[in-house]
Amino acid sequence: MIFFAPGNEKNEAEFSTENVRKGIKEFLLKYSAPTSLSPKALSLDNFVTVISLQSGSDGEKFVRDYLRENEWYGKVIFVSDQDNAHLDAMCAADYGFVYDGQMSSSAVACHLPTVNLIKMRMHH
């Protein structure tokens, strides 16, 4: 299970969603059956991406609109900040992609190995 928090602002979600979508697709094509070269590869049904979106945010609207037009490889489950569902998903996940912010500290508290997505200017 992969945890993905694309950010609450539209510009954050625009930056992170396409990059993560491509990376997850490449990973799943390489490591899931039937496209993997490994005879022990699990079927694609065993891989889930949990996308955490803040209810009512611009980021949520962008991601939902984006996924209507672009296929996400593997199963997708949405969670939100309501009833701390995002924390439950972090605790259950194997790996996470988190746009820089409060979710990064939550991932650390849940001991979730993560990649922090940070949109920096070129001189950084």
N, C-alpha and C positions, 0 to 999 in steps of 0.2 A: 504494500500500500504506500502510495506517494501522497504527501500532503503538499498542497499548493495554496499560498495566500498571495494573490496578485496585487494587493493594495486597495485602499479605499477611494483614492482619487482616480479620475479617468486617465490622466496622464501616466500614473503608476501602472494601472492595469494595461494600458496600451503598450507600454514598454515591456512588461513581463509576460503577458499572456502568449503572444506569438512565439517568443523565444523558448519558453517552457514547453509549449505545445510541440514544437519541432524536436526539442531534445527528448521529450518523453516518447514521441513516436519512434525516433531513431533507436532509443534504448529498447523499447518493446519489440520492435522488428528484429533486433539483434538477439534478444534473450527469451523470446516466447515462441512457442510452437504455433504454426508449422514453419515459420520463416527462419528460426534459429538453426545453426549448424549442429548444435548439441543434441544428441539423442535423448538427453534427460530434461530438456526444456519443458517448462510447464505451459499449458495452453494459455492463450490470451485472456480467457475468462478469469484467470487467477490474479490478474493485475488490475488494481483499482487506483484511480486518482481521486482524492478528496479535495474539492476546491472550497476554500473558506472565504465567504463574502460577508461584509457587514451589511445588514439589512437596510435597504433604502439608500445605499450609497451610490455615488456616480460610478464607482468601480464595479459594483454589482450589476448595474444596468449595462455597462460596456461589455462585461464578460458574458452575460446571458445573451446579448445581441450578437456578440462575436461567435459564440458557439452555435447559434442558429444557422450561421453561414459557413462555418468551418468545422470539419470533423475532428473530434478528439479521439485519439486512438486508445482503445481499452474502455473499461467501465468508468463512469464518472458519477460521483456522489457530491451533492452540495450540502454544506453546513453553514451556519451563521453564528453570530455572537450570542444569539438567544439561548438561554439555559446552558451557556458555556459549551455548546456542541463543538466549537473549534478546539477547545482543550481536550475533549474526549478523542477527537480525530488525531490530534498531535500525539497523544499517548499511544494510540493504536498504530500509528504510521511507522514505516521503516526508515523513511527519508523525507526531507522537506525542502521546498523552495519557497522562500519567504521574502516579500518585498520589505526592505529595511524599515524598521519602526518597532512599535510595541510588540508585534508578533514575534520578532527576533528574540526578545527577552522571554516571552512565553515559551518559545521553542527550547531555549536553554533550560528553563525551569522544568520542562518535561523530558529533558535529556534526549531531544530529537536532533540527530545529525542534520544540519541544514546547509543550504547554499543561500547566502543573502544576495538578493538582487538589488543592486544600487545603480541608479542611472547617474553617472558622473560626467562632467564635462571632460573633454579630451586631455586637458592639462593636469587633471587629477590622476 
